[in-house]
Amino acid sequence: MGVQWYPGHMNKARREIEEVITQVDIVIEVLDARIPDSSQNPMLNTLRGDVPVLRLLNKKDLADKARLDLWLAHWRGSETILAHPFSTLEKSDVAKISQWVKQMVPHRGSAEKPIRAMIAGIPNVGKSSLMNALLGRRVAKVGDEPAVTKAQQKLKVTEGFQLLDTPGILWPKIENPDASYRLAVTGAVRDTAIDYEDVALAGLKFFIADYLDALTTRYKLKDVPSDPYETLKVIGSKRGALRSGGKVDMHKAAEVFLNDVRTGAIGPYVMETPEMIAHEERLVEEAKAKKEAERLARLAAAVPQRQQANNQEYRRQQQQHEDKE
């Protein structure tokens, strides 16, 4: 599966970001701490250029701290990237944002030269919640579905700190199929854009491999089948996801499992590490190179084929001419 979800308003948002990025001093990028890389938008990285970025790894309470530390170490040392675990629910975290922003943009911050920060991120990572928390009032609509915010807002946090919100955007083509599954598992794309059962099976495959204890504890399992499909059946049976006759309703079972994953009921987790992402990126590049080589080979093969067809047509016409004579 490759999740491709790029509504028209997202294309508009891309154009808007291009227009305003030159006017901002810093980008505050809200990421999902459970998928620190997959919740980044590579298009945003391209658009921001040398503009520094503060990466807030939101929903830290749902994330495995040990794996989160790997990402903090991975970004440490970069002159244009500052990353911190974060929760919009913790006032102490929200209070630190002004300090972090000032650290990245020390030459601004007065009433005459306020820091102009743009809040950005893919859908459903908590951008609107962050804005409301920073401003101490409800100015942005909050929802548990992606793409709630659809228009830019410019707001003043303090005399020396301004915010520019942008709609959540996914990039047009998610080249890494594994990343698209992780986005779906954590709820970054609308549930109408995915097959619930497929996504649940992808999530179960991950938990069986990386967080087996959390899985067995949550669902009181003695033995976990290595096949995610069989595991989902067991979960469905235990949680009452049954149809008449006692048959497991796999869609309902998938809903139960994904809800537990997204709300943190199954326990803290992080679905990717820097090393894993580097490996996946190599595979993606190899696949792209192979596809391009195959395309060029088809083009090369088509040239003699067209020439042969032209020769055959020429001979046919010559024969017709001779027959007439």
matplotlib code that plots the C-alpha trace (Angstrom):
import matplotlib.pyplot as plt

x = [0.0, 1.1, -1.1, -1.5, -3.8, -3.3, -6.6, -6.8, -6.4, -3.0, -1.8, -3.0, -1.2, 2.1, 1.8, 1.1, 4.1, 6.3, 5.0, 5.5, 8.6, 10.9, 9.1, 9.7, 12.7, 12.1, 9.8, 8.2, 7.7, 5.4, 6.2, 4.6, 7.1, 6.0, 7.2, 9.8, 10.9, 7.7, 5.9, 8.4, 7.4, 10.4, 8.7, 8.9, 12.6, 13.1, 10.9, 12.5, 16.0, 18.4, 15.6, 16.2, 13.6, 12.5, 11.2, 8.7, 8.3, 4.7, 2.8, 6.0, 3.8, 2.9, 6.5, 9.2, 11.9, 14.8, 14.1, 13.2, 16.7, 18.2, 16.5, 17.6, 21.2, 20.8, 19.8, 22.2, 24.9, 23.0, 23.2, 19.7, 17.8, 16.8, 14.6, 12.8, 10.3, 7.1, 3.5, 0.9, -0.7, 2.3, 2.4, 6.1, 6.8, 4.7, 6.5, 9.9, 9.0, 9.8, 13.2, 13.9, 12.9, 15.1, 18.0, 17.6, 17.0, 19.0, 19.1, 15.3, 12.7, 11.9, 8.7, 10.5, 11.9, 9.6, 10.5, 8.2, 7.6, 5.7, 4.0, 4.0, 3.5, 1.6, -2.1, -3.0, 0.2, -1.2, -0.4, -3.8, -3.4, 0.0, -1.3, -4.1, -1.7, 0.8, -1.9, -3.8, -7.1, -8.9, -8.0, -7.5, -9.9, -8.8, -9.9, -8.9, -9.1, -6.3, -6.5, -8.7, -6.7, -7.2, -6.2, -3.3, -3.6, -1.2, -1.3, 0.8, 2.1, 4.0, 5.3, 8.4, 6.9, 4.5, 3.0, 2.0, 0.0, -0.2, -2.5, -1.2, 0.1, 1.2, 3.5, 1.9, 3.7, 4.9, 7.7, 8.5, 5.6, 6.7, 6.4, 2.9, 1.9, 3.3, 1.5, -1.7, -1.2, -0.7, -3.7, -2.0, -4.3, -8.0, -9.4, -11.5, -8.2, -7.0, -8.0, -8.4, -7.5, -4.3, -3.2, -3.9, -1.9, 1.0, 0.8, 0.6, 3.7, 5.6, 4.4, 5.1, 8.7, 9.5, 7.0, 5.8, 5.6, 3.2, 1.1, 0.8, 0.1, -2.6, -4.5, -3.6, -2.1, -0.1, 1.2, 1.3, 1.0, 3.8, 1.1, -0.4, -3.7, -4.0, -3.1, -5.8, -8.3, -7.3, -7.6, -11.0, -12.2, -11.0, -12.5, -15.9, -15.5, -17.7, -20.4, -23.3, -22.1, -19.0, -17.0, -14.5, -15.4, -11.9, -12.8, -14.0, -11.0, -8.8, -10.6, -10.1, -6.4, -5.7, -7.7, -5.4, -2.3, -3.3, -4.5, -1.5, -3.5, -1.1, 1.8, 4.5, 6.3, 8.3, 8.0, 11.3, 15.0, 17.6, 19.3, 16.1, 15.2, 18.6, 18.2, 14.7, 15.9, 18.6, 16.0, 13.8, 16.7, 17.7, 14.1, 13.9, 17.2, 16.0, 12.8, 14.7, 17.1, 14.1, 12.5, 15.7, 16.1, 12.5, 13.2, 16.5, 14.6, 11.9, 14.2, 15.2, 11.7, 10.4, 13.1, 12.2, 8.6, 9.5, 11.7, 8.8, 6.4, 8.9, 9.3, 5.6, 5.1, 7.9, 6.3, 2.9, 4.6, 6.3, 3.1, 1.3, 4.0]
y = [0.0, 3.6, 6.2, 9.1, 11.8, 15.3, 17.3, 20.5, 22.7, 21.1, 22.2, 25.7, 25.5, 24.6, 27.7, 29.8, 28.5, 29.3, 32.9, 33.5, 31.5, 34.4, 36.5, 34.2, 34.0, 30.4, 27.5, 25.7, 22.2, 20.0, 16.3, 13.2, 11.8, 8.3, 8.8, 11.5, 11.1, 10.0, 13.0, 15.3, 16.8, 16.7, 19.3, 21.7, 21.0, 22.1, 25.2, 26.5, 26.5, 27.9, 29.1, 27.5, 25.0, 24.2, 20.6, 19.9, 16.1, 16.3, 13.6, 12.7, 10.9, 8.4, 7.8, 5.4, 7.7, 5.5, 5.6, 9.3, 10.0, 8.4, 11.0, 13.9, 12.6, 12.3, 16.0, 17.3, 19.5, 20.9, 24.7, 25.0, 22.3, 22.3, 19.5, 18.9, 16.3, 18.2, 18.0, 20.6, 19.4, 20.4, 24.1, 23.9, 22.7, 25.5, 28.1, 27.0, 27.7, 31.4, 30.5, 27.9, 30.2, 33.0, 30.6, 30.0, 33.7, 35.7, 38.8, 39.4, 39.4, 43.1, 45.0, 46.7, 43.4, 40.6, 37.0, 35.9, 32.2, 29.9, 26.9, 24.0, 20.2, 17.4, 16.8, 15.6, 16.3, 19.0, 22.3, 23.9, 22.7, 24.3, 27.6, 27.6, 26.7, 29.4, 32.1, 30.9, 31.0, 29.1, 30.7, 27.6, 24.8, 21.5, 18.1, 14.5, 14.3, 15.5, 18.7, 20.6, 23.8, 25.0, 28.7, 30.8, 32.9, 35.5, 36.1, 37.8, 35.8, 38.7, 42.1, 40.3, 37.1, 36.5, 33.3, 32.4, 29.2, 27.1, 24.2, 20.7, 19.3, 15.9, 15.7, 14.6, 11.3, 9.3, 7.3, 5.1, 2.6, 1.8, 5.5, 5.6, 2.7, 4.4, 7.6, 5.6, 3.6, 6.8, 8.6, 11.2, 10.4, 10.2, 6.8, 7.0, 7.1, 3.7, 0.1, -0.3, -4.0, -3.5, -0.7, -2.7, -5.7, -3.4, -2.1, -5.5, -6.7, -3.8, -4.5, -8.2, -7.5, -4.5, -4.3, -7.8, -7.3, -4.4, -6.4, -9.4, -7.2, -5.1, -8.1, -10.6, -13.0, -16.0, -16.8, -14.3, -15.8, -14.7, -14.0, -10.6, -11.7, -14.5, -12.1, -9.6, -12.4, -13.3, -9.6, -9.3, -12.4, -11.2, -7.7, -8.8, -7.9, -10.7, -11.2, -13.6, -17.1, -16.1, -15.1, -12.3, -9.0, -8.1, -4.5, -4.0, -5.8, -3.5, -0.4, -1.7, -2.3, 1.0, 3.0, 1.4, 2.3, 5.9, 6.7, 5.1, 2.4, -0.2, 1.7, 4.1, 3.3, 4.9, 3.2, 4.2, 4.9, 6.9, 3.7, 2.2, 5.3, 5.4, 1.8, 2.5, 5.5, 3.5, 0.9, 3.7, 5.2, 1.7, 1.1, 4.5, 3.8, 0.3, 1.8, 4.5, 1.9, -0.2, 2.8, 3.7, 0.1, 0.1, 3.3, 1.8, -1.3, 0.7, 2.4, -0.7, -1.9, 1.3, 1.1, -2.5, -1.5, 1.3, -1.1, -3.5, -0.8, 0.4, -3.1, -3.6, -0.4, -1.3, -4.7, -3.1, -0.8, -3.7, -5.7, -2.8, -2.6]
z = [0.0, -0.6, 1.1, -1.3, 0.1, -1.3, -1.3, -3.2, -0.1, 0.6, -2.8, -2.0, 1.4, -0.4, -2.5, 0.5, 2.4, -0.6, -0.5, 3.2, 4.0, 3.0, 5.7, 8.7, 11.0, 12.2, 11.5, 14.4, 13.0, 15.1, 14.7, 16.1, 18.6, 17.7, 14.0, 14.2, 10.6, 8.8, 10.3, 8.7, 5.4, 3.0, 0.9, 3.9, 4.3, 0.7, 1.0, 4.2, 2.8, 5.5, 7.8, 11.2, 12.5, 16.0, 15.9, 18.7, 19.1, 20.3, 22.2, 24.0, 26.7, 24.0, 22.9, 23.9, 25.6, 24.7, 21.0, 21.2, 22.6, 19.5, 17.4, 19.6, 19.3, 15.6, 15.2, 17.9, 16.5, 13.6, 13.4, 11.8, 13.8, 17.4, 18.7, 22.0, 23.2, 23.8, 25.0, 24.4, 27.6, 29.8, 30.6, 31.4, 27.8, 26.3, 28.4, 27.1, 23.4, 23.6, 25.1, 22.4, 19.6, 21.0, 21.1, 17.4, 16.5, 19.0, 16.8, 17.0, 19.7, 20.4, 19.7, 16.8, 15.5, 16.7, 16.0, 13.1, 13.5, 11.2, 12.7, 10.3, 10.2, 8.6, 9.6, 13.1, 14.9, 17.3, 15.6, 16.5, 20.1, 20.2, 19.0, 21.6, 24.4, 23.4, 23.2, 26.2, 24.4, 21.7, 18.4, 16.3, 15.7, 17.3, 16.1, 16.2, 12.4, 10.1, 8.1, 10.5, 9.9, 6.3, 6.3, 7.6, 10.7, 12.0, 15.8, 18.4, 21.4, 22.9, 21.7, 20.5, 19.2, 16.4, 15.0, 11.5, 11.3, 8.2, 7.2, 7.7, 4.4, 3.2, 0.2, -3.1, -3.3, -0.3, -1.9, 1.1, 1.5, 5.1, 6.0, 4.6, 6.8, 9.9, 9.0, 8.7, 11.9, 14.0, 12.3, 10.2, 7.2, 7.1, 7.9, 4.7, 2.7, 4.0, 4.5, 8.2, 8.2, 6.1, 8.4, 11.6, 10.2, 9.5, 13.0, 14.5, 12.5, 14.0, 17.6, 17.3, 16.2, 18.5, 21.4, 22.0, 25.8, 25.4, 23.1, 25.4, 28.4, 26.8, 25.4, 28.0, 25.5, 26.5, 23.0, 20.1, 16.7, 14.4, 11.7, 12.3, 10.7, 13.3, 16.1, 15.0, 15.0, 18.6, 19.6, 18.0, 19.8, 23.1, 22.6, 21.4, 17.8, 16.7, 14.1, 14.4, 14.7, 16.6, 13.5, 14.1, 12.5, 11.2, 10.5, 14.0, 15.5, 13.5, 14.9, 18.4, 17.9, 16.1, 18.7, 21.4, 19.4, 18.8, 22.3, 24.0, 25.7, 24.3, 25.8, 24.7, 21.4, 18.6, 15.2, 13.7, 14.4, 12.5, 11.4, 10.1, 8.2, 6.5, 5.4, 4.0, 2.2, 0.5, -0.6, -2.0, -4.0, -5.3, -6.3, -8.1, -9.8, -11.0, -12.3, -14.2, -15.7, -16.8, -18.4, -20.3, -21.4, -22.8, -24.7, -26.1, -27.1, -28.7, -31.2, -33.2, -32.9, -34.5, -37.1, -37.9, -38.3, -40.6, -42.7, -42.9, -44.0, -46.6, -48.0, -48.1, -50.0, -52.4, -53.0, -53.7, -56.2, -58.0, -58.1, -59.8, -62.4]

ax = plt.figure().add_subplot(projection="3d")
ax.plot(x, y, z, "-o")
ax.set_aspect("equal")
plt.show()
